[in-house]
Every structure is written in C-alpha cells, then in structure tokens.
Amino acid sequence: MTSLRIAVPRGALFSGTLDLLDRLGIDTAEVRENDRKLLFGESGIVTMRPSDVPTYVEAGAADIGITGKDVLMEQSEREVYELVDLDFGRCRMVLAGVAGEDRAAEALRRLGVVRIATKYPRIAARHFLQTGRQAEIVEVKGSVELAPLTGLAEAIVDIVATGTTLRENGLVVREEIADCSARLIANPVAHKLRANAIDAILERIHAM
Amino acid sequence: VASRLTFTVVERIPSGTRDVLPDEMRELRAMTDRIREVFGAAGFGEVYTPALEYEQTFARANLAGARPAYRVFDEHGSVLVLRPDMTVPIARLVATRYAQSEPPLRFSYIAHAYRGIRPQRGQSREFLQAGVELIGSPGADGTAEVLALLCATLDAAGLANYRVGLGDASLYPSLLEALDVPASGRELILTELAAGDFVGLDRAVGQLAVSDPDRDLLLRLARTRGGPEILEGLTGAPYEALGGMRDVHRLLAPEVADRIIFDTGLVRNLGYYTGAVFQVYDPAYGVPLGSGGRYDELLGEFGRPLPAVGFALNVERLHIALTAEEGESPDGDSLGSSAGAELPGTPPDGELPDAGGHR
C-alpha cells in the first residue's frame, strides 16, 4: 500500500477509479464492500463527491485524487497539479437543446440573450463569453434535461457520455465544448515533498 | 452538551480581511520578533514603505500573478494602489533614496501587502509578509546568502520540517530558445508549467517541431525534483542550463543544502524573476509558506540597474504551519502530518504499493 492519502470520487468515476487502484496494487476490497464508510485507513482512500476532490487536494487533506476534467474546468482557480489523463470516464461537454428548430439561436436572434441551464455555470459562462454571445446562466443541481423541456431555459450545457439520456428526452447536441476524462491530481506541496511516492504511482500508470 | 450560540452581527468587515485578537496576536508577535532579530543580526535593516503607492510604480514591474487589486483616487485624480508586494516598493526606494550608495544593500521588512485573491485558510486579501531584499549582490553568491538567511528565518520561526524548493526561472525559457521554439509556443508551455497542468504541458510540448529526445527532455525536466543528483547526468545545452543551480548548491552550507529540493520544473508566476526561484513548503500544511527569487532586471526599470534577490514569507501561514507541526499525531499519513514527509537523510518512500508495510 502507498503512504499517500487518495481522494476517490463516488459516482460515475467510482468503479473505474477502484479498478485503476487495484491495478496499482492498492487494496480496494474494503471500499467495494462498504458504501457508507468514507475513510479507509489501511489503503489511504477517502471517498467523496467528485466535485469535492479538488477541495480536499488543494488543502492538502488528501495528497492526490481522481476527478473528472469537467470538475477541474469548472473549478479552474483551484491550485492543484493535474498530473495525468487516466483515459477512462471519457465524455464530452456539450451545448444541447430540444430537437427540431434551434430555440437557442431563435432566442439569441430575437431577444439578444439565451437562457442556459447547467450544473457547470462557469464553463457555460466562459463558453458563451468566448463565442461572443450573451447568455443568462441558470444553475440547477440535477436533471438538467428537464430545463429545456419545461421552458426554464432554451438549451443546456452538460456532459454527455453515450447520449442516451439526451435522446430519451428528445434533445440533440448543438455544439461541442470540450473533451473530458478522469484525471489524477496532486496537492502542489505533496508533489514536492512526497515526490518518490507520487512518481512511483505515475510510473505504474505509464507502464499500463 | 452543545450550546446554541446567539450573536447578532452588527458590522461586517470586507471579505478576505480579519480581526486579530490578543491570543493570536501574542503568538504572531512572538514569531515576528524572533524573525526580526534574525534579519537584524544578518545585517538586513528594516524599512517601511507606504501601503499606498502610485499605480504607475507597479506598472513598471511585470507582476503577472500579483497585480494590484485595490485602487483609490487621490485629491489630484492620480490613481493609488494598495501594494501587492514589498519587492517593488523596495526597488523604488533603492533607486530614489539610495541612488548613490555603494552596493550591496540589505533591507528587511515585516509589513502588510494586499491582493485580490479568493479568501480561504491562510489566504487573506490583507496579509503580513516578512522578507528581505539583497540588492547588488549578483549570481550564486547573493542567492546562497539569501537561501541561508531563509533557512535561519524558518528555524527562528520554530518550524522543524520545512523544505525549500529551488528552481531557475531562466531554465525553461533558455532551453526553449535553444530549441528554436517560437514565442507563442514558449508562452503556452510556461503557462501550463506555472499552472501545474502536466496534461496540458504534454499536449503543448507534443505540438512542438523538435526531435523526440528534446521533447522527452522538456517533459522530464518539468517533472524532475529531488536531491542535487538531478543536476548531473545531462550533456550540452541542458547541462549548461542547470549551471546556475549547481553554482548555488556548491555555496550552500550542509544544513541549508539538506533543506533544498532541487526542482527543474519550478516556475513562479511572478513575471519579474530572472534566475533562481524558491518556494517554501511544510509537510504540515498543503500551501506554500512563502517564496522568492532573483530579479536582476527589476531595479533597472527604476533607473538603478542592479542585480537583486529576496524572499517573502507569509506570517499567517507560518503560524498555521507551526500550530499544525505542534499538534500533529505521529501516525498521520497525509500532508496533515509531517510523518509522511521525506525528510533529509531518510530513504525514499517510493516503494511500490505491494512492497508492504505502512512506511
């Protein structure tokens, strides 16, 4: 086992992360068996929401962590090192709207501003700023697909893996914003003071 | 039994500022008193400069990550700023008040600076810095003197487990120039390096029109940190590029050299650094405690071209790290405890996970 404390995201990246840790020789059996416990002393694993991983790693409460590029883009001010693209949990950050007539384009043309529902308000705001369009960002916490169906917004910014959820709700991708995948991040001080332990993990990942 | 506290907040204070009450103040004061004594004994006379300066004073320096955040107008309509650091005011002071003096000049300060950062633990918008500037002492000699004083200051502050990262701000730019990388590519690479985005760095370096060995070298240097042995083993331009760090290492006393982590990927986001750069770490705290480096061009911007080097420590962070070092449990295993650090003389803990044993 390593001597590092590792922040592990529950949710979509959870099983991919545990598989990776197994291949690194870190015992995840206890984590797999127990979905309520949060801190696993033996293996150094702590589990949390993916969006909390940068918080723990930035503060040094965890030395390294695994989280999605979507989370890192949304929290771009966090001072963490992004060490390697782990090549799982691939998805795309997209702008999507109801199939058929493009209501977002219609709103922009006639009202000058489009309403965008998203769990990623900063990524959405940056995308519209960079493309020179005005947007009103509506932050929601879940089921973003509901927003354009109920008239809360004309379009959404969200991550899409297979596209099934979009299809089932009659939505189509209008624009691609970024490619996302799981990343290994490190606390900048741990990266210097625990260099050997962190480099040993990186070497194993590169050898895979 | 938990009690319910009822307070009525009467007046708020600005985000990122805070009040200091006697218990904390006593500890902070004791620490700055010890630091002041070390500065004085080393011949670094204490100065104080105005918290408000003209905006144009700071416009002379390339401040990149530490631009002034707070501005006011004076009665003539001139723009004043709250100083974001003490190095630029001291550069101004040297050029104006010591225009004829024979270098080297040695100054210290314990003073507040102001930045528009995101407030969190140890990250105030008004923060107390303790630092020195050594003006007119070029090259490795000046750098080594300031590194020794930095370690003496951290000892006096009471920290046991600190380490000092030593890099060279000119290393990567000079290598990129030697490889004929165009300015746009250089910029992107240095930005990714300063941000610690190694995935982005891989992508940026991958796009360069350079040979595979050169590409590998650029990526490897960005990740290399460790003992003085990392400065050896190269040939040609890369070996030459590490000469500055080797010269500094040669001049360090053993107890200082033991504290140093040589780090060829260390790039500071303060634009005025020209050579050696340092950053102070403590295993008890996940944020650097302070930083410094060599800025040989800055004084020239004020009309007194002299090489210079200095450091600034964040007193609040020193205090947090000291408290954490005092309170840590011996069996902790993340950065929250110094037990995890690879201290001087201990064998590397890089054994692979299946080597067994919890360190």
HADDOCK unambig.tbl for C-alpha pairs under 7 A between the chains (distance, minus, plus):
assign (segid A and resid 1 and name CA) (segid B and resid 353 and name CA) 3.95 0.50 0.50
assign (segid A and resid 1 and name CA) (segid B and resid 354 and name CA) 5.85 0.50 0.50
assign (segid A and resid 1 and name CA) (segid B and resid 356 and name CA) 6.05 0.50 0.50
assign (segid A and resid 1 and name CA) (segid B and resid 358 and name CA) 6.91 0.50 0.50
assign (segid A and resid 2 and name CA) (segid B and resid 353 and name CA) 4.89 0.50 0.50
assign (segid A and resid 3 and name CA) (segid B and resid 333 and name CA) 6.22 0.50 0.50
assign (segid A and resid 3 and name CA) (segid B and resid 358 and name CA) 6.45 0.50 0.50
assign (segid A and resid 3 and name CA) (segid B and resid 359 and name CA) 6.54 0.50 0.50
assign (segid A and resid 4 and name CA) (segid B and resid 333 and name CA) 6.62 0.50 0.50
assign (segid A and resid 4 and name CA) (segid B and resid 334 and name CA) 5.90 0.50 0.50
assign (segid A and resid 5 and name CA) (segid B and resid 333 and name CA) 6.79 0.50 0.50
assign (segid A and resid 5 and name CA) (segid B and resid 334 and name CA) 5.25 0.50 0.50
assign (segid A and resid 25 and name CA) (segid B and resid 353 and name CA) 5.58 0.50 0.50
assign (segid A and resid 25 and name CA) (segid B and resid 354 and name CA) 5.86 0.50 0.50
assign (segid A and resid 26 and name CA) (segid B and resid 353 and name CA) 6.28 0.50 0.50
assign (segid A and resid 58 and name CA) (segid B and resid 286 and name CA) 6.97 0.50 0.50
assign (segid A and resid 59 and name CA) (segid B and resid 286 and name CA) 5.29 0.50 0.50
assign (segid A and resid 59 and name CA) (segid B and resid 287 and name CA) 6.98 0.50 0.50
assign (segid A and resid 60 and name CA) (segid B and resid 285 and name CA) 6.65 0.50 0.50
assign (segid A and resid 60 and name CA) (segid B and resid 286 and name CA) 4.17 0.50 0.50
assign (segid A and resid 60 and name CA) (segid B and resid 335 and name CA) 5.50 0.50 0.50
assign (segid A and resid 60 and name CA) (segid B and resid 336 and name CA) 6.69 0.50 0.50
assign (segid A and resid 61 and name CA) (segid B and resid 334 and name CA) 6.76 0.50 0.50
assign (segid A and resid 61 and name CA) (segid B and resid 335 and name CA) 6.49 0.50 0.50
assign (segid A and resid 61 and name CA) (segid B and resid 336 and name CA) 6.13 0.50 0.50
assign (segid A and resid 62 and name CA) (segid B and resid 334 and name CA) 6.21 0.50 0.50
assign (segid A and resid 63 and name CA) (segid B and resid 334 and name CA) 6.10 0.50 0.50
assign (segid A and resid 63 and name CA) (segid B and resid 335 and name CA) 6.34 0.50 0.50
assign (segid A and resid 80 and name CA) (segid B and resid 196 and name CA) 6.95 0.50 0.50
assign (segid A and resid 81 and name CA) (segid B and resid 196 and name CA) 4.49 0.50 0.50
assign (segid A and resid 81 and name CA) (segid B and resid 197 and name CA) 5.71 0.50 0.50
assign (segid A and resid 82 and name CA) (segid B and resid 196 and name CA) 6.18 0.50 0.50
assign (segid A and resid 82 and name CA) (segid B and resid 197 and name CA) 4.72 0.50 0.50
assign (segid A and resid 82 and name CA) (segid B and resid 198 and name CA) 5.68 0.50 0.50
assign (segid A and resid 82 and name CA) (segid B and resid 199 and name CA) 6.45 0.50 0.50
assign (segid A and resid 83 and name CA) (segid B and resid 197 and name CA) 6.69 0.50 0.50
assign (segid A and resid 83 and name CA) (segid B and resid 198 and name CA) 5.15 0.50 0.50
assign (segid A and resid 83 and name CA) (segid B and resid 199 and name CA) 6.24 0.50 0.50
assign (segid A and resid 84 and name CA) (segid B and resid 198 and name CA) 6.63 0.50 0.50
assign (segid A and resid 84 and name CA) (segid B and resid 199 and name CA) 5.52 0.50 0.50
assign (segid A and resid 85 and name CA) (segid B and resid 199 and name CA) 6.33 0.50 0.50
assign (segid A and resid 187 and name CA) (segid B and resid 286 and name CA) 6.76 0.50 0.50
assign (segid A and resid 189 and name CA) (segid B and resid 281 and name CA) 6.18 0.50 0.50
assign (segid A and resid 189 and name CA) (segid B and resid 286 and name CA) 5.59 0.50 0.50
assign (segid A and resid 189 and name CA) (segid B and resid 287 and name CA) 6.28 0.50 0.50
assign (segid A and resid 189 and name CA) (segid B and resid 288 and name CA) 6.66 0.50 0.50
assign (segid A and resid 190 and name CA) (segid B and resid 335 and name CA) 6.62 0.50 0.50
assign (segid A and resid 192 and name CA) (segid B and resid 225 and name CA) 6.89 0.50 0.50
assign (segid A and resid 193 and name CA) (segid B and resid 283 and name CA) 6.95 0.50 0.50
assign (segid A and resid 193 and name CA) (segid B and resid 341 and name CA) 5.82 0.50 0.50
assign (segid A and resid 193 and name CA) (segid B and resid 342 and name CA) 6.21 0.50 0.50
assign (segid A and resid 194 and name CA) (segid B and resid 341 and name CA) 6.22 0.50 0.50
assign (segid A and resid 194 and name CA) (segid B and resid 342 and name CA) 6.41 0.50 0.50
assign (segid A and resid 196 and name CA) (segid B and resid 348 and name CA) 6.15 0.50 0.50
assign (segid A and resid 196 and name CA) (segid B and resid 349 and name CA) 6.12 0.50 0.50
assign (segid A and resid 196 and name CA) (segid B and resid 350 and name CA) 4.39 0.50 0.50
assign (segid A and resid 197 and name CA) (segid B and resid 349 and name CA) 5.91 0.50 0.50
assign (segid A and resid 197 and name CA) (segid B and resid 350 and name CA) 4.23 0.50 0.50
assign (segid A and resid 200 and name CA) (segid B and resid 350 and name CA) 5.79 0.50 0.50
assign (segid A and resid 200 and name CA) (segid B and resid 352 and name CA) 6.36 0.50 0.50
